[in-house]
Amino acid sequence: MRYLVAMIFAATFAAVTTVFLATPVASWAVDQMKFENPDQVADLHSAIFLGINLFAMLIGWTIGWALGRSLSATPDDD
């Protein structure tokens, strides 16, 4: 049960972050820099976008893991 709760929270946090946070932050970060090549813009935008989503998924997983333990019938059964 704990794994299921953690996966649901991770997916939810990643989805919400993708829709509302990752694109504006990545675009803002790219706009702050000057580039010589359009490929550099795309690479940095993708890296920031994916990094933010990965971080959000890890936060969601951690919160889900903690809540899953409290919801589990046997907390020591990991």
Buried (B, 14 or more C-beta within 10 A) or exposed (E): EBEEBBBBBBBBBBBEBBEEBBBEBBEEBBEEEEEEEEEEBEEBBEEBBEEBBEBBBEBBBBBBBBBBBEEBEEEEEE
